[in-house]
Amino acid sequence: MEGESSSSSPSSSCSGGFKLYEELELREFRDRFVIRSKESPGDGFSIDRRDGTVESLGDGDDCAAGPSKASTIFGVVGTIRLLAGTYMLVISSRKEVGRFYGFPVYRVMSMRFLHCNEGLKFSSFQEKKDEAYFMTLLKLVESTPGLYYSYETDITLNLQRRFKLADGWMKKPIWKQADPRFVWNKNLLEELIEHKLDRFILPLLQGNILNNLSFQVAQLTLKSSPATMSLISRRCTRRLGTRMWRRGANLEGDVANFIETEQILDVEGFRSSLLQVRGSIPLLWEQIVDLSYKPQLRLIDHEQTHGGEGELSAAYAAEMQKLPNVRYISFDFHRVCGSSNFENLEILYEQISEDFEKQGYFLIDVGGKILEEQKGIIRSNCIDCLDRTNVTQSFLAQKSLDHQLRQIGVLTSSECISMFDEDYRKFRTLWAEQGDDISLEYAGTHALKGDLVRYGRQTLAGAIKDGMSALSRYYLNNFHDGIRQDAIDLVSGHYTVNRNGLSPFQLNGFDSLSVSDRIFSS
């Protein structure tokens, strides 16, 4: 995020913070890999190529013989143990994409697994076969989109939480600062944490991707007041998955496609933040892939089942009535807005404006004084929490931005962002591209209805693009996303390889290239 303001607090100060090692040397020996800091060569660790044992380096540990190969890597993502070996994931290339409160932020451009599985040669035929499938999944993990990190600061905390941290918080190891809900590689870090390799432990956030920008930024000029607006989306890791293979909630209440989106504004030394969240309808339901364009919904409620969005919405509304301090609004987006009436969201806003404005936003002044705090949050969702959700969130973000700019004094009470054509175009583009990024991670395609966000109406080109994306989603849902779900379940710890149990591929008497629905429990 560009546009560092002059405000500061003990928790957001650049001085005295914890810093990770940035460039690492990977030395490949016959019996082990050695990873050490380039700036402090004596600090590092080794991982045995036979059994994956991790050990901290002692004096002269890696100097007995020259390595067969040496290269530079840019971070250790973590380790995973499979049937016959351990595999360490490292960042092989990166790109600096911006700054977050003054600290450089990087996008992961490529990763690779280091194989510590020489014990595989002593495995049975079935174990070798199973390991080969698991290694196929690891290959998919190497190309996971939208991963970002910083060596010098945590990027998982929103501004309001970050600003209220206790003194000394920034001196903790970055993995201890991070919100574990948004650490994509949390499950992979356990062994590094156990060995207290704090300066090598790199939390990754899965978020937005756009033209090599993780934190999408728009430079605005509002009535000669330069401003920076940023969008940061943080994907929760508790129920990761692909569109049709992860729906609804689990028994712990974690939902699929849960994302916290933060809109941050920097202008005239003031900084403000608005949080919104999205997530799958928090009931136990599923939509089994069956080659139909729109598979039937099934609501898991004891012995009852339901078959459509209407029944699911009714069940959701009934459950919300049982909760205190929660207001549920059902809005028929297709009927009210159709494909070209973006402004009809005003009908929804009229129903929620009083509550929305009371919830407010977070605002600090030039001296770091808290002027406003966000007291509540809007949770938006459609069935996928993608297309209609993004249109609605962008509309609410625009309403809040107007209020913020008026309070700061950049706009008068009669002015709004939509009156400034170029700035309004940048604002809408920011939200449209963010919607595409979130959709690519969950559904594998760009968002539908992007034209409503960009232009306020559907264009012919947009309609054609939506049609192509819809067809792509159908193909991916039925023929590709199952194996992607297997890979996600494996790396996130949702499925744990049992070295002492029967082969999961033999339990049901079949061989399969995609086994999410059978062995990787949902």
C-alpha positions as CSV (number, residue, x, y, z in Angstrom):
1,M,0.0,0.0,0.0
2,E,1.5,3.3,-1.0
3,G,0.8,6.7,0.5
4,E,2.3,6.4,4.0
5,S,0.8,8.9,6.3
6,S,2.6,10.8,9.1
7,S,0.5,9.1,11.8
8,S,2.2,6.6,14.0
9,S,1.7,4.5,17.1
10,P,3.8,2.2,19.1
11,S,2.4,-0.7,17.2
12,S,2.8,0.7,13.7
13,S,6.2,2.3,14.1
14,C,8.9,1.1,11.7
15,S,11.6,1.1,14.3
16,G,12.5,-1.9,16.4
17,G,10.2,-4.3,14.5
18,F,11.0,-8.0,13.8
19,K,12.6,-8.7,10.4
20,L,12.9,-12.0,8.6
21,Y,15.9,-13.1,6.6
22,E,15.2,-11.9,3.0
23,E,17.6,-13.7,0.7
24,L,18.6,-17.3,1.5
25,E,21.2,-19.6,0.1
26,L,20.1,-23.1,-0.7
27,R,23.0,-25.6,-0.7
28,E,22.2,-29.1,-2.0
29,F,24.4,-31.9,-0.6
30,R,24.1,-35.6,-1.3
31,D,22.5,-36.3,2.0
32,R,20.8,-33.1,3.0
33,F,19.7,-29.6,2.0
34,V,21.2,-26.6,3.9
35,I,19.4,-23.3,4.0
36,R,21.2,-20.3,5.5
37,S,20.9,-16.6,5.6
38,K,23.0,-14.6,3.2
39,E,23.3,-11.8,5.6
40,S,24.2,-14.1,8.6
41,P,25.7,-17.2,7.0
42,G,26.1,-18.9,10.4
43,D,22.3,-18.9,10.9
44,G,20.4,-21.6,9.1
45,F,19.2,-25.2,9.2
46,S,19.5,-28.4,7.4
47,I,16.9,-31.0,6.3
48,D,17.9,-34.6,5.8
49,R,17.2,-35.9,2.3
50,R,16.4,-39.4,3.6
51,D,13.9,-38.8,6.3
52,G,13.2,-35.0,6.5
53,T,14.8,-34.5,9.9
54,V,15.3,-30.7,10.5
55,E,18.3,-29.5,12.5
56,S,19.7,-26.1,13.3
57,L,23.2,-25.4,11.9
58,G,26.2,-25.6,14.1
59,D,29.7,-24.1,13.4
60,G,31.1,-25.5,10.2
61,D,28.1,-27.9,9.7
62,D,28.0,-27.4,6.0
63,C,31.6,-26.9,5.2
64,A,32.9,-30.5,5.2
65,A,32.3,-30.9,1.5
66,G,31.2,-28.7,-1.3
67,P,27.5,-28.8,-2.4
68,S,26.5,-30.3,-5.7
69,K,24.4,-27.1,-6.3
70,A,23.9,-23.7,-4.7
71,S,21.1,-21.3,-5.5
72,T,19.3,-18.3,-4.0
73,I,15.8,-18.7,-2.6
74,F,13.5,-16.0,-1.1
75,G,11.7,-17.8,1.7
76,V,10.7,-21.1,3.2
77,V,7.0,-21.8,3.0
78,G,7.1,-24.9,5.2
79,T,7.2,-28.7,5.2
80,I,4.7,-31.5,4.7
81,R,5.1,-35.2,5.6
82,L,3.7,-37.8,3.2
83,L,3.9,-41.6,3.2
84,A,7.5,-42.1,2.5
85,G,9.1,-38.7,2.7
86,T,9.1,-35.1,3.7
87,Y,8.8,-32.2,1.3
88,M,9.9,-28.6,1.9
89,L,8.3,-25.8,-0.1
90,V,10.5,-22.8,-0.9
91,I,10.0,-19.6,-2.8
92,S,12.2,-19.6,-6.0
93,S,11.1,-16.2,-7.4
94,R,9.2,-13.2,-6.1
95,K,8.3,-9.7,-7.2
96,E,8.0,-6.6,-5.1
97,V,4.5,-5.2,-5.7
98,G,4.1,-2.3,-3.4
99,R,4.3,-1.1,0.2
100,F,2.2,-1.8,3.2
101,Y,2.5,0.9,5.9
102,G,5.9,1.7,4.4
103,F,7.2,-1.9,4.3
104,P,7.9,-3.7,1.0
105,V,5.3,-6.4,0.0
106,Y,6.1,-9.2,-2.4
107,R,4.1,-11.6,-4.6
108,V,5.2,-15.2,-4.8
109,M,6.0,-15.8,-8.5
110,S,7.1,-19.4,-8.3
111,M,7.7,-22.1,-5.6
112,R,9.1,-25.6,-5.6
113,F,9.2,-28.6,-3.3
114,L,12.5,-30.0,-2.1
115,H,12.1,-33.8,-2.0
116,C,13.4,-35.5,1.1
117,N,12.1,-39.0,0.2
118,E,15.0,-41.3,-0.4
119,G,13.3,-43.7,1.9
120,L,10.7,-44.2,-0.9
121,K,12.9,-46.9,-2.4
122,F,12.1,-49.1,0.5
123,S,8.4,-48.6,0.3
124,S,5.8,-51.1,-1.0
125,F,4.3,-50.9,-4.5
126,Q,1.1,-49.4,-3.1
127,E,2.9,-46.9,-1.0
128,K,4.9,-45.8,-4.1
129,K,1.7,-45.5,-6.0
130,D,0.0,-43.4,-3.3
131,E,3.1,-41.2,-2.9
132,A,3.1,-40.5,-6.6
133,Y,-0.5,-39.3,-6.4
134,F,0.3,-37.1,-3.4
135,M,3.3,-35.7,-5.2
136,T,1.0,-34.8,-8.2
137,L,-1.0,-32.8,-5.7
138,L,2.1,-31.0,-4.5
139,K,2.9,-30.0,-8.0
140,L,-0.5,-28.2,-8.1
141,V,0.3,-26.5,-4.8
142,E,3.4,-25.0,-6.4
143,S,1.2,-22.9,-8.7
144,T,-1.2,-21.6,-6.0
145,P,-2.3,-18.1,-7.1
146,G,-2.4,-14.9,-5.1
147,L,0.2,-15.4,-2.3
148,Y,1.8,-12.4,-0.7
149,Y,4.1,-11.6,2.2
150,S,6.5,-9.1,3.8
151,Y,9.8,-9.7,5.5
152,E,9.3,-6.7,7.8
153,T,5.6,-6.6,8.9
154,D,2.5,-8.7,9.3
155,I,-0.1,-8.1,6.5
156,T,-2.9,-10.2,7.9
157,L,-4.2,-7.6,10.4
158,N,-6.6,-4.8,9.5
159,L,-5.9,-1.2,10.3
160,Q,-8.2,-1.0,13.4
161,R,-6.8,-4.1,15.0
162,R,-3.2,-3.2,14.1
163,F,-3.5,0.3,15.5
164,K,-4.7,-1.0,18.9
165,L,-1.9,-3.5,19.4
166,A,0.0,-3.5,22.7
167,D,3.4,-1.8,22.9
168,G,6.1,-4.2,21.8
169,W,3.9,-6.3,19.6
170,M,5.9,-5.6,16.5
171,K,9.0,-7.0,18.2
172,K,7.5,-10.5,18.2
173,P,8.3,-12.9,15.4
174,I,6.0,-12.1,12.5
175,W,4.3,-15.5,12.7
176,K,3.2,-14.7,16.2
177,Q,1.8,-11.3,15.1
178,A,-0.3,-12.7,12.3
179,D,-4.0,-13.6,12.4
180,P,-3.9,-17.4,12.0
181,R,-7.2,-17.3,10.1
182,F,-5.4,-15.6,7.1
183,V,-2.1,-17.5,7.1
184,W,-2.3,-19.7,4.1
185,N,0.7,-21.9,5.0
186,K,-0.2,-22.2,8.7
187,N,-0.2,-26.0,8.5
188,L,3.1,-26.1,6.8
189,L,5.0,-24.0,9.4
190,E,4.6,-26.3,12.4
191,E,8.0,-28.0,12.0
192,L,9.8,-24.7,11.6
193,I,8.0,-23.3,14.7
194,E,8.9,-26.4,16.7
195,H,12.6,-25.8,15.9
196,K,12.3,-22.1,16.8
197,L,13.5,-20.9,13.4
198,D,11.7,-17.6,13.8
199,R,13.6,-15.6,11.3
200,F,12.9,-18.1,8.6
201,I,9.1,-18.5,9.3
202,L,7.3,-16.6,6.6
203,P,3.5,-16.3,6.9
204,L,1.8,-16.1,3.5
205,L,-1.5,-14.3,2.8
206,Q,-3.7,-15.4,-0.1
207,G,-5.4,-12.3,-1.5
208,N,-5.7,-10.3,-4.7
209,I,-3.8,-10.5,-7.9
210,L,-3.8,-7.8,-10.6
211,N,-1.0,-6.7,-12.9
212,N,1.5,-8.0,-10.3
213,L,-0.2,-5.9,-7.6
214,S,-1.2,-7.6,-4.4
215,F,-2.7,-4.6,-2.7
216,Q,-4.6,-2.8,-5.5
217,V,-4.0,0.9,-5.3
218,A,-5.6,3.9,-7.0
219,Q,-4.1,7.3,-6.9
220,L,-6.9,9.9,-6.8
221,T,-6.9,13.7,-7.1
222,L,-10.0,14.9,-5.3
223,K,-10.3,18.7,-5.7
224,S,-6.5,19.0,-5.7
225,S,-6.2,16.8,-2.6
226,P,-4.0,13.8,-3.6
227,A,-5.4,10.6,-2.1
228,T,-4.5,6.9,-2.2
229,M,-7.2,4.2,-2.0
230,S,-6.2,0.6,-1.5
231,L,-8.1,-2.7,-1.4
232,I,-6.8,-5.7,0.6
233,S,-8.6,-9.0,0.6
234,R,-7.7,-11.7,3.1
235,R,-8.9,-15.2,2.4
236,C,-9.6,-17.3,5.5
237,T,-7.9,-20.7,5.6
238,R,-10.3,-22.6,7.8
239,R,-12.5,-23.9,5.0
240,L,-10.4,-23.5,1.9
241,G,-11.6,-24.9,-1.4
242,T,-12.9,-24.6,-4.9
243,R,-16.4,-23.4,-5.8
244,M,-18.5,-26.6,-6.0
245,W,-16.3,-28.7,-3.7
246,R,-16.5,-26.3,-0.7
247,R,-19.9,-24.9,0.1
248,G,-21.6,-23.7,3.3
249,A,-20.2,-24.3,6.8
250,N,-18.6,-27.1,8.7
251,L,-19.6,-28.2,12.2
252,E,-17.3,-25.6,13.8
253,G,-19.1,-22.8,11.9
254,D,-16.3,-22.1,9.5
255,V,-17.6,-21.2,6.0
256,A,-16.2,-21.6,2.5
257,N,-14.9,-18.5,0.6
258,F,-14.8,-16.4,3.7
259,I,-12.9,-13.2,2.9
260,E,-12.3,-10.0,4.8
261,T,-12.0,-7.0,2.4
262,E,-10.5,-3.8,3.7
263,Q,-10.7,-0.5,1.8
264,I,-8.1,2.0,3.1
265,L,-8.0,5.7,2.3
266,D,-5.0,8.0,2.8
267,V,-5.7,11.7,2.2
268,E,-4.3,14.9,3.8
269,G,-2.6,13.0,6.6
270,F,-5.8,11.2,7.6
271,R,-6.2,7.4,7.2
272,S,-9.5,5.5,7.2
273,S,-10.5,1.9,6.9
274,L,-13.7,0.1,6.1
275,L,-14.1,-3.6,6.6
276,Q,-16.6,-5.9,4.9
277,V,-16.8,-9.7,4.9
278,R,-18.2,-12.3,2.6
279,G,-18.7,-16.0,3.1
280,S,-20.8,-18.9,2.0
281,I,-24.2,-19.3,3.6
282,P,-23.4,-20.5,7.1
283,L,-25.5,-23.6,7.1
284,L,-24.6,-27.3,6.5
285,W,-25.3,-27.6,2.7
286,E,-23.7,-29.0,-0.4
287,Q,-24.0,-28.9,-4.1
288,I,-22.8,-32.2,-5.6
289,V,-21.1,-32.0,-9.0
290,D,-23.1,-34.1,-11.4
291,L,-22.4,-32.7,-14.9
292,S,-25.5,-30.6,-14.8
293,Y,-25.0,-26.8,-15.3
294,K,-26.6,-26.0,-12.0
295,P,-26.3,-29.0,-9.6
296,Q,-29.1,-29.3,-7.0
297,L,-28.6,-27.8,-3.6
298,R,-28.9,-30.1,-0.6
299,L,-29.4,-28.6,2.9
300,I,-28.2,-31.0,5.5
301,D,-30.7,-30.6,8.4
302,H,-31.2,-33.9,10.1
303,E,-33.4,-35.8,7.6
304,Q,-34.6,-32.8,5.7
305,T,-33.3,-31.7,2.3
306,H,-34.0,-28.7,0.1
307,G,-33.5,-28.2,-3.5
308,G,-33.1,-24.6,-4.5
309,E,-31.8,-21.1,-3.6
310,G,-35.2,-20.1,-2.3
311,E,-35.3,-22.9,0.3
312,L,-31.7,-22.2,1.3
313,S,-32.5,-18.5,1.7
314,A,-35.5,-19.3,3.9
315,A,-33.5,-21.6,6.1
316,Y,-30.8,-19.0,6.5
317,A,-33.4,-16.3,7.4
318,A,-34.9,-18.6,10.0
319,E,-31.6,-19.2,11.7
320,M,-30.7,-15.5,11.7
321,Q,-33.8,-14.8,13.7
322,K,-32.4,-16.8,16.6
323,L,-29.3,-14.6,16.9
324,P,-29.0,-11.4,19.0
325,N,-27.6,-8.1,17.6
326,V,-27.8,-9.4,14.0
327,R,-30.1,-8.0,11.3
328,Y,-30.7,-10.1,8.2
329,I,-31.9,-8.6,4.9
330,S,-32.9,-10.7,2.0
331,F,-32.5,-8.9,-1.4
332,D,-33.5,-10.4,-4.8
333,F,-30.6,-9.0,-6.8
334,H,-31.6,-10.5,-10.1
335,R,-35.2,-9.2,-9.9
336,V,-34.3,-5.7,-8.7
337,C,-31.1,-5.0,-10.5
338,G,-31.2,-7.4,-13.5
339,S,-28.1,-7.0,-15.7
340,S,-28.1,-3.2,-16.1
341,N,-29.6,-1.5,-13.2
342,F,-26.7,-1.1,-10.8
343,E,-28.3,2.1,-9.3
344,N,-31.3,0.0,-8.0
345,L,-29.0,-1.1,-5.2
346,E,-30.3,2.2,-3.6
347,I,-33.4,0.2,-2.7
348,L,-31.2,-2.1,-0.6
349,Y,-29.3,0.8,0.9
350,E,-32.5,2.5,2.0
351,Q,-33.2,-0.6,4.1
352,I,-29.8,-0.7,5.8
353,S,-28.5,2.9,5.6
354,E,-29.2,3.7,9.3
355,D,-27.5,0.6,10.6
356,F,-24.6,0.9,8.1
357,E,-23.9,4.5,9.0
358,K,-24.0,3.7,12.7
359,Q,-21.5,1.0,12.2
360,G,-19.2,3.6,10.7
361,Y,-15.5,3.1,9.8
362,F,-12.1,3.5,11.4
363,L,-10.5,7.0,11.1
364,I,-7.3,8.5,12.5
365,D,-6.0,12.0,12.1
366,V,-2.5,13.4,11.3
367,G,-1.3,13.0,14.9
368,G,-2.5,9.4,15.1
369,K,-5.6,10.2,17.2
370,I,-8.5,7.8,16.8
371,L,-11.5,9.9,15.5
372,E,-13.9,7.0,14.6
373,E,-14.1,3.3,15.2
374,Q,-16.0,0.7,13.1
375,K,-18.5,-0.8,15.5
376,G,-20.1,-3.4,13.3
377,I,-19.7,-5.1,10.0
378,I,-21.8,-5.9,6.9
379,R,-21.6,-9.6,5.8
380,S,-22.7,-10.0,2.2
381,N,-23.3,-13.2,0.3
382,C,-25.0,-14.8,-2.7
383,I,-24.7,-18.5,-3.4
384,D,-21.0,-18.3,-4.6
385,C,-20.1,-15.1,-2.7
386,L,-18.5,-13.9,-5.9
387,D,-20.4,-11.9,-8.5
388,R,-23.5,-10.4,-6.9
389,T,-21.6,-10.1,-3.7
390,N,-18.8,-8.0,-5.2
391,V,-21.3,-5.7,-6.9
392,T,-23.0,-5.1,-3.6
393,Q,-19.8,-4.6,-1.6
394,S,-18.5,-2.1,-4.1
395,F,-21.7,-0.1,-3.8
396,L,-21.5,0.0,0.0
397,A,-17.8,0.9,-0.1
398,Q,-18.7,3.8,-2.3
399,K,-21.3,5.0,0.2
400,S,-18.8,4.8,3.0
401,L,-16.0,6.5,1.0
402,D,-18.4,9.5,0.5
403,H,-19.0,9.8,4.2
404,Q,-15.2,9.5,5.0
405,L,-14.3,12.3,2.5
406,R,-17.0,14.5,3.8
407,Q,-15.9,14.1,7.4
408,I,-12.2,14.8,6.5
409,G,-13.4,17.9,4.7
410,V,-12.3,17.0,1.2
411,L,-15.9,16.9,-0.1
412,T,-18.8,19.1,0.9
413,S,-22.1,17.6,2.1
414,S,-23.5,17.8,-1.4
415,E,-20.6,16.2,-3.2
416,C,-19.8,12.5,-3.7
417,I,-17.0,10.5,-5.5
418,S,-19.2,9.8,-8.5
419,M,-19.1,13.5,-9.4
420,F,-15.4,13.2,-10.2
421,D,-15.2,11.2,-13.4
422,E,-11.6,10.1,-13.5
423,D,-11.4,9.3,-9.7
424,Y,-14.7,7.4,-9.9
425,R,-13.5,5.3,-12.8
426,K,-10.4,4.4,-10.8
427,F,-12.5,3.5,-7.8
428,R,-14.8,1.2,-9.9
429,T,-11.9,-0.4,-11.7
430,L,-10.2,-1.2,-8.4
431,W,-13.3,-3.1,-7.2
432,A,-14.0,-4.8,-10.5
433,E,-10.4,-6.2,-10.6
434,Q,-10.5,-7.2,-7.0
435,G,-13.7,-9.2,-7.8
436,D,-11.9,-10.9,-10.7
437,D,-9.0,-11.9,-8.4
438,I,-11.2,-13.4,-5.7
439,S,-13.2,-15.3,-8.4
440,L,-10.1,-16.7,-10.0
441,E,-9.0,-18.2,-6.6
442,Y,-12.3,-19.8,-5.9
443,A,-14.0,-20.5,-9.2
444,G,-11.0,-20.4,-11.6
445,T,-12.5,-17.7,-13.8
446,H,-13.1,-13.9,-13.8
447,A,-16.1,-12.6,-11.9
448,L,-19.4,-12.3,-13.7
449,K,-21.3,-9.0,-13.7
450,G,-18.0,-7.1,-13.6
451,D,-19.5,-4.5,-16.0
452,L,-22.0,-3.5,-13.3
453,V,-19.0,-2.5,-11.1
454,R,-17.0,-0.9,-13.9
455,Y,-19.7,0.9,-15.8
456,G,-22.9,0.6,-13.8
457,R,-24.5,-1.4,-16.7
458,Q,-23.9,-4.6,-18.8
459,T,-22.0,-4.1,-22.1
460,L,-22.1,-6.5,-25.1
461,A,-18.4,-7.3,-24.6
462,G,-19.1,-8.0,-20.9
463,A,-22.0,-10.2,-21.7
464,I,-19.8,-12.3,-24.0
465,K,-17.1,-12.4,-21.4
466,D,-19.6,-13.6,-18.8
467,G,-20.9,-16.3,-21.1
468,M,-17.3,-17.6,-21.6
469,S,-16.6,-17.5,-17.9
470,A,-19.8,-19.4,-17.1
471,L,-18.8,-22.1,-19.6
472,S,-15.3,-22.2,-18.1
473,R,-16.7,-22.6,-14.6
474,Y,-18.8,-25.6,-15.8
475,Y,-15.8,-27.3,-17.2
476,L,-13.5,-26.6,-14.2
477,N,-16.2,-27.6,-11.7
478,N,-16.7,-31.0,-13.3
479,F,-13.3,-32.0,-14.7
480,H,-10.6,-30.1,-12.8
481,D,-11.6,-28.7,-9.5
482,G,-11.8,-32.1,-7.8
483,I,-8.0,-32.7,-7.9
484,R,-7.5,-29.0,-7.0
485,Q,-9.6,-29.6,-3.9
486,D,-7.4,-32.6,-3.1
487,A,-4.3,-30.5,-3.3
488,I,-5.9,-27.8,-1.1
489,D,-7.0,-30.3,1.5
490,L,-3.6,-31.9,1.6
491,V,-1.6,-28.6,2.1
492,S,-4.0,-27.1,4.5
493,G,-4.1,-30.1,6.8
494,H,-7.7,-30.9,6.1
495,Y,-6.5,-34.3,5.1
496,T,-3.6,-35.8,6.9
497,V,-1.5,-38.6,5.4
498,N,-1.5,-41.7,7.7
499,R,1.7,-43.5,7.4
500,N,0.5,-46.5,9.3
501,G,-3.0,-47.0,7.8
502,L,-4.4,-48.6,4.8
503,S,-4.1,-46.8,1.4
504,P,-6.9,-44.3,1.1
505,F,-7.2,-45.3,-2.5
506,Q,-8.0,-48.9,-1.7
507,L,-10.5,-48.3,1.1
508,N,-13.3,-48.0,-1.4
509,G,-11.9,-50.5,-3.9
510,F,-11.1,-48.0,-6.6
511,D,-8.4,-46.0,-8.2
512,S,-9.1,-42.3,-8.8
513,L,-7.4,-39.2,-10.0
514,S,-9.7,-37.1,-7.9
515,V,-10.7,-38.5,-4.5
516,S,-12.0,-35.4,-2.7
517,D,-15.6,-36.7,-2.3
518,R,-14.5,-40.1,-1.0
519,I,-11.3,-39.8,1.2
520,F,-11.0,-36.1,2.0
521,S,-13.8,-35.5,4.3
522,S,-15.7,-32.3,4.0
